[in-house]
């Protein structure tokens, strides 16, 4: 569908998309609702709420579509794509986490006074689901799909991948390699959407990765979650461990990202029909 949309119209659509996200995010933050929920849950909820509302409003204004039309319709193909995404994300995280353990460059040590608790596990799981879903809806939702249908896919995927990385600049202990790897993840998730035409596949990859890291005590993008009562202690330097930002700032993750691209290319997912990309939008 490239070339069928006027550049000014694209700018207005994407600009309004960003405007509404900032507006809805501001409503949650400035109202104090996010603070009442606590820093971790409040942050995840704020992004999720703002992303969902932004997509609902802009889809209604420009397309007359529902939120599900950005790639959240549920079907047997959706379940299959979600399962493959979860498998790929978890396997990639396991490769990054277990390789140094097997090489004895890392050991897991118990943190005094802590331990696994079901309540904490469930809380962190909900936060990670909301966080991954919110970021996928925001970065692979309507604004991204407007760009996809009006320019070369690699350009749209690259631009939004850079924006995805830039969002994490404010995370604790952010580093250059962490930023580059996060941009890589943003491009990876965009490519996953392009292949599947739904949000279930990239969401599965995103959540599968994020869910697995804290099971080994690793930080997620600089955020310590403390699920199991254990944390990694490295004998290698931050280039391998990722330092205080966590494995996402490690060269091991850089290598695994390349493997994940091949996985997405070869995974037996079922591409779905996307209303915004695969059908003319009649106005």
Kinemage of the C-alpha trace (Angstrom):
@kinemage 1
@onewidth
@group {chain A} dominant
@subgroup {mainchain}
@vectorlist {calphas} color= white
{ca unk a 1} P 0.000 0.000 0.000
{ca unk a 2} L 3.094 2.221 -0.092
{ca unk a 3} L 2.543 5.551 -1.834
{ca unk a 4} L -1.288 5.580 -1.469
{ca unk a 5} L -1.348 8.007 1.447
{ca unk a 6} L -0.528 11.704 1.221
{ca unk a 7} L 2.631 12.606 3.254
{ca unk a 8} L 0.783 15.418 5.038
{ca unk a 9} L -1.942 12.991 6.043
{ca unk a 10} L 0.664 10.555 7.376
{ca unk a 11} L 2.259 13.329 9.435
{ca unk a 12} L -1.129 14.346 10.838
{ca unk a 13} L -2.090 10.783 11.706
{ca unk a 14} L 1.199 9.933 13.400
{ca unk a 15} L 1.414 13.362 15.026
{ca unk a 16} L -2.084 13.037 16.490
{ca unk a 17} L -1.217 9.514 17.615
{ca unk a 18} L 1.775 10.830 19.582
{ca unk a 19} L -0.234 13.778 20.892
{ca unk a 20} L -2.948 11.535 22.310
{ca unk a 21} L -0.375 9.230 23.913
{ca unk a 22} L 1.275 12.151 25.718
{ca unk a 23} L -2.163 13.464 26.676
{ca unk a 24} L -3.438 10.200 28.151
{ca unk a 25} L -0.110 9.495 29.835
{ca unk a 26} L -0.216 12.949 31.377
{ca unk a 27} L -3.746 12.378 32.672
{ca unk a 28} L -2.668 9.246 34.559
{ca unk a 29} L 0.576 10.705 35.878
{ca unk a 30} L -0.613 14.196 36.789
{ca unk a 31} L -3.814 12.921 38.385
{ca unk a 32} L -1.722 10.956 40.886
{ca unk a 33} L -3.329 7.637 39.912
{ca unk a 34} L 0.043 6.176 38.934
{ca unk a 35} L 1.581 7.179 42.283
{ca unk a 36} L -1.220 5.456 44.176
{ca unk a 37} L -0.372 2.207 42.391
{ca unk a 38} L 3.315 2.310 43.298
{ca unk a 39} L 6.295 3.034 41.056
{ca unk a 40} L 6.500 -0.338 39.273
{ca unk a 41} L 2.812 -1.059 38.716
{ca unk a 42} L 2.007 2.600 38.137
{ca unk a 43} L 4.613 2.900 35.385
{ca unk a 44} L 3.402 -0.229 33.575
{ca unk a 45} L -0.260 0.755 33.951
{ca unk a 46} L 0.359 4.312 32.725
{ca unk a 47} L 1.964 3.146 29.474
{ca unk a 48} L -0.642 0.423 28.952
{ca unk a 49} L -3.604 2.743 29.571
{ca unk a 50} L -2.219 5.562 27.415
{ca unk a 51} L -1.333 3.188 24.562
{ca unk a 52} L -4.759 1.503 24.572
{ca unk a 53} L -6.691 4.776 24.715
{ca unk a 54} L -4.492 6.342 22.024
{ca unk a 55} L -5.170 3.479 19.638
{ca unk a 56} L -8.903 3.406 20.384
{ca unk a 57} L -9.288 7.129 19.694
{ca unk a 58} L -7.102 7.367 16.571
{ca unk a 59} L -8.569 4.212 15.071
{ca unk a 60} L -12.063 5.645 15.552
{ca unk a 61} L -11.111 9.034 14.093
{ca unk a 62} L -9.282 7.830 10.986
{ca unk a 63} L -10.442 4.292 10.241
{ca unk a 64} L -13.704 3.574 12.036
{ca unk a 65} L -12.059 0.399 13.390
{ca unk a 66} L -11.864 -1.280 16.783
{ca unk a 67} L -8.760 -1.880 18.900
{ca unk a 68} L -8.656 -5.538 17.824
{ca unk a 69} L -8.063 -4.436 14.222
{ca unk a 70} L -4.446 -3.468 14.944
{ca unk a 71} L -3.721 -7.186 15.305
{ca unk a 72} L -5.475 -8.409 18.433
{ca unk a 73} L -8.212 -10.570 16.924
{ca unk a 74} L -8.159 -14.006 18.580
{ca unk a 75} L -8.122 -17.215 16.533
{ca unk a 76} L -6.303 -20.524 16.270
{ca unk a 77} L -3.599 -18.703 14.274
{ca unk a 78} L -3.302 -16.106 17.056
{ca unk a 79} L -2.791 -18.840 19.651
{ca unk a 80} L -0.151 -20.483 17.476
{ca unk a 81} L 1.705 -17.228 16.901
{ca unk a 82} L 1.592 -16.349 20.596
{ca unk a 83} L 2.960 -19.776 21.505
{ca unk a 84} L 5.845 -19.472 19.050
{ca unk a 85} L 6.583 -15.980 20.314
{ca unk a 86} L 6.701 -17.137 23.926
{ca unk a 87} L 8.928 -20.047 22.953
{ca unk a 88} L 11.351 -17.817 21.052
{ca unk a 89} L 11.527 -15.124 23.732
{ca unk a 90} L 12.020 -17.555 26.605
{ca unk a 91} L 14.565 -19.678 24.718
{ca unk a 92} L 16.584 -16.572 23.801
{ca unk a 93} L 16.641 -15.395 27.422
{ca unk a 94} L 17.611 -18.857 28.633
{ca unk a 95} L 20.517 -18.935 26.170
{ca unk a 96} L 21.826 -15.601 27.510
{ca unk a 97} L 21.341 -16.598 31.154
{ca unk a 98} L 22.500 -20.223 31.204
{ca unk a 99} L 25.588 -19.900 28.976
{ca unk a 100} L 27.626 -17.956 31.584
{ca unk a 101} L 26.353 -20.261 34.350
{ca unk a 102} L 27.612 -23.304 32.457
{ca unk a 103} L 30.910 -21.513 31.745
{ca unk a 104} L 31.185 -20.652 35.468
{ca unk a 105} L 31.449 -16.972 34.654
{ca unk a 106} L 28.308 -16.397 36.718
{ca unk a 107} L 26.801 -17.937 39.844
{ca unk a 108} L 23.424 -17.411 41.476
{ca unk a 109} L 23.627 -16.377 45.110
{ca unk a 110} L 20.831 -16.129 47.628
{ca unk a 111} L 19.968 -12.633 48.832
{ca unk a 112} L 19.702 -12.631 52.622
{ca unk a 113} L 16.217 -12.074 53.964
{ca unk a 114} L 14.505 -12.789 50.644
{ca unk a 115} L 12.865 -15.778 49.055
{ca unk a 116} L 10.282 -16.813 46.471
{ca unk a 117} L 6.695 -15.797 47.239
{ca unk a 118} L 3.654 -16.588 45.103
{ca unk a 119} L 2.182 -13.132 45.694
{ca unk a 120} L 5.336 -11.430 44.411
{ca unk a 121} L 5.556 -13.792 41.450
{ca unk a 122} L 1.954 -13.074 40.424
{ca unk a 123} L 2.412 -9.325 40.907
{ca unk a 124} L 5.565 -9.234 38.765
{ca unk a 125} L 3.911 -11.399 36.101
{ca unk a 126} L 0.973 -8.993 35.829
{ca unk a 127} L 3.348 -6.012 35.643
{ca unk a 128} L 5.392 -7.693 32.898
{ca unk a 129} L 2.281 -8.617 30.893
{ca unk a 130} L 0.986 -5.062 31.151
{ca unk a 131} L 4.402 -3.603 30.334
{ca unk a 132} L 4.987 -5.771 27.262
{ca unk a 133} L 1.409 -5.341 26.019
{ca unk a 134} L 1.520 -1.575 26.527
{ca unk a 135} L 4.789 -1.182 24.628
{ca unk a 136} L 3.645 -3.434 21.777
{ca unk a 137} L 0.323 -1.603 21.442
{ca unk a 138} L 2.163 1.732 21.455
{ca unk a 139} L 5.076 0.865 19.141
{ca unk a 140} L 3.450 -1.720 16.879
{ca unk a 141} L -0.067 -0.278 16.964
{ca unk a 142} L -1.866 2.183 14.718
{ca unk a 143} L 0.926 4.752 14.357
{ca unk a 144} L 3.413 2.072 13.283
{ca unk a 145} L 0.932 0.507 10.887
{ca unk a 146} L 0.238 3.865 9.251
{ca unk a 147} L 3.963 4.091 8.507
{ca unk a 148} L 4.107 0.481 7.312
{ca unk a 149} L 1.413 0.965 4.707
{ca unk a 150} L 2.889 4.209 3.387
{ca unk a 151} L 6.647 3.580 3.157
{ca unk a 152} L 9.130 0.765 2.723
{ca unk a 153} L 8.722 -1.686 5.629
{ca unk a 154} L 12.408 -1.699 6.559
{ca unk a 155} L 12.322 2.098 6.937
{ca unk a 156} L 9.204 2.059 9.128
{ca unk a 157} L 10.530 -0.818 11.222
{ca unk a 158} L 13.908 0.877 11.651
{ca unk a 159} L 12.461 4.271 12.609
{ca unk a 160} L 10.099 2.848 15.205
{ca unk a 161} L 12.847 0.527 16.494
{ca unk a 162} L 15.018 3.584 17.192
{ca unk a 163} L 12.110 5.251 18.997
{ca unk a 164} L 11.610 2.088 21.045
{ca unk a 165} L 15.253 2.202 22.131
{ca unk a 166} L 15.065 5.923 22.902
{ca unk a 167} L 12.150 5.316 25.278
{ca unk a 168} L 14.492 3.250 27.481
{ca unk a 169} L 17.142 5.977 27.779
{ca unk a 170} L 15.573 7.077 31.063
{ca unk a 171} L 15.793 3.576 32.574
{ca unk a 172} L 18.194 3.128 35.510
{ca unk a 173} L 21.830 2.408 34.548
{ca unk a 174} L 21.171 2.753 30.786
{ca unk a 175} L 24.305 2.248 28.673
{ca unk a 176} L 25.268 2.591 25.024
{ca unk a 177} L 25.299 -1.160 24.388
{ca unk a 178} L 22.022 -1.503 26.282
{ca unk a 179} L 20.524 1.180 24.044
{ca unk a 180} L 21.790 -0.499 20.869
{ca unk a 181} L 20.451 -3.876 21.967
{ca unk a 182} L 17.098 -2.300 22.854
{ca unk a 183} L 16.919 -0.719 19.408
{ca unk a 184} L 17.668 -4.211 18.081
{ca unk a 185} L 14.731 -5.588 20.059
{ca unk a 186} L 12.503 -2.820 18.696
{ca unk a 187} L 13.470 -3.744 15.127
{ca unk a 188} L 13.066 -7.433 15.960
{ca unk a 189} L 9.525 -6.946 17.292
{ca unk a 190} L 8.638 -4.800 14.274
{ca unk a 191} L 9.894 -7.530 11.952
{ca unk a 192} L 7.891 -10.098 13.919
{ca unk a 193} L 4.755 -8.020 13.392
{ca unk a 194} L 5.525 -7.672 9.682
{ca unk a 195} L 5.816 -11.456 9.371
{ca unk a 196} L 2.719 -12.351 11.396
{ca unk a 197} L 0.510 -9.313 10.713
{ca unk a 198} L -0.681 -9.544 14.332
{ca unk a 199} L 0.486 -8.361 17.743
{ca unk a 200} L 0.398 -11.796 19.347
{ca unk a 201} L 3.735 -12.913 17.895
{ca unk a 202} L 5.775 -9.829 18.930
{ca unk a 203} L 3.989 -9.701 22.297
{ca unk a 204} L 4.931 -13.340 22.924
{ca unk a 205} L 8.581 -12.633 22.107
{ca unk a 206} L 8.593 -9.504 24.269
{ca unk a 207} L 6.872 -11.020 27.287
{ca unk a 208} L 8.726 -14.342 27.015
{ca unk a 209} L 12.059 -12.526 27.216
{ca unk a 210} L 11.024 -10.192 30.054
{ca unk a 211} L 9.388 -12.985 32.065
{ca unk a 212} L 12.431 -15.257 31.986
{ca unk a 213} L 15.071 -12.744 33.122
{ca unk a 214} L 13.812 -12.212 36.708
{ca unk a 215} L 13.472 -15.976 37.229
{ca unk a 216} L 17.284 -15.951 37.272
{ca unk a 217} L 17.473 -12.795 39.377
{ca unk a 218} L 18.519 -10.682 36.380
{ca unk a 219} L 17.465 -7.057 36.011
{ca unk a 220} L 15.014 -6.179 33.226
{ca unk a 221} L 16.194 -3.015 31.443
{ca unk a 222} L 17.831 -1.757 34.622
{ca unk a 223} L 14.889 -2.646 36.889
{ca unk a 224} L 15.369 -5.155 39.700
{ca unk a 225} L 12.278 -7.268 40.347
{ca unk a 226} L 13.425 -9.750 43.019
{ca unk a 227} L 11.182 -12.719 42.254
{ca unk a 228} L 13.204 -15.743 43.404
{ca unk a 229} L 15.453 -14.382 46.162
{ca unk a 230} L 18.570 -15.048 44.061
{ca unk a 231} L 20.726 -12.726 41.993
{ca unk a 232} L 23.657 -13.282 39.604
{ca unk a 233} L 27.256 -12.645 40.660
{ca unk a 234} L 29.655 -12.366 37.747
{ca unk a 235} L 33.366 -13.042 37.535
{ca unk a 236} L 33.378 -11.483 34.032
{ca unk a 237} L 33.105 -7.782 33.278
{ca unk a 238} L 30.036 -5.688 32.381
{ca unk a 239} L 30.584 -6.242 28.667
{ca unk a 240} L 29.434 -9.826 29.262
{ca unk a 241} L 27.116 -9.334 32.233
{ca unk a 242} L 25.474 -6.100 31.119
{ca unk a 243} L 26.388 -4.486 34.433
{ca unk a 244} L 23.629 -2.933 36.499
{ca unk a 245} L 21.374 -2.584 33.446
{ca unk a 246} L 21.171 -6.362 33.190
{ca unk a 247} L 21.653 -8.877 30.358
{ca unk a 248} L 20.121 -6.528 27.784
{ca unk a 249} L 23.370 -4.520 27.878
{ca unk a 250} L 25.499 -7.631 27.247
{ca unk a 251} L 27.291 -8.773 24.082
{ca unk a 252} L 25.629 -12.139 24.683
{ca unk a 253} L 22.280 -10.487 24.015
{ca unk a 254} L 23.713 -8.837 20.888
{ca unk a 255} L 24.586 -12.289 19.554
{ca unk a 256} L 21.240 -13.801 20.533
{ca unk a 257} L 19.393 -11.003 18.743
{ca unk a 258} L 20.870 -12.242 15.465
{ca unk a 259} L 19.671 -15.757 16.242
{ca unk a 260} L 16.204 -14.410 17.058
{ca unk a 261} L 15.973 -12.741 13.651
{ca unk a 262} L 16.616 -16.109 12.022
{ca unk a 263} L 14.056 -17.702 14.352
{ca unk a 264} L 11.396 -15.178 13.305
{ca unk a 265} L 12.253 -15.705 9.641
{ca unk a 266} L 11.923 -19.490 9.928
{ca unk a 267} L 9.267 -19.906 12.646
{ca unk a 268} L 6.144 -21.748 11.377
{ca unk a 269} L 3.771 -18.962 12.328
{ca unk a 270} L 0.491 -18.286 10.516
{ca unk a 271} L 0.320 -14.803 8.987
{ca unk a 272} L -3.087 -13.232 9.544
{ca unk a 273} L -5.150 -10.814 7.528
{ca unk a 274} L -4.643 -7.305 8.869
{ca unk a 275} L -7.468 -4.839 8.195
{ca unk a 276} L -5.170 -1.813 8.071
{ca unk a 277} L -2.435 -3.341 5.916
{ca unk a 278} L -4.121 -5.900 3.706
{ca unk a 279} L -7.304 -4.108 2.709
{ca unk a 280} L -7.839 -0.678 1.155
{ca unk a 281} L -9.086 1.795 3.723
{ca unk a 282} L -12.181 3.435 2.245
{ca unk a 283} L -13.046 6.868 3.522
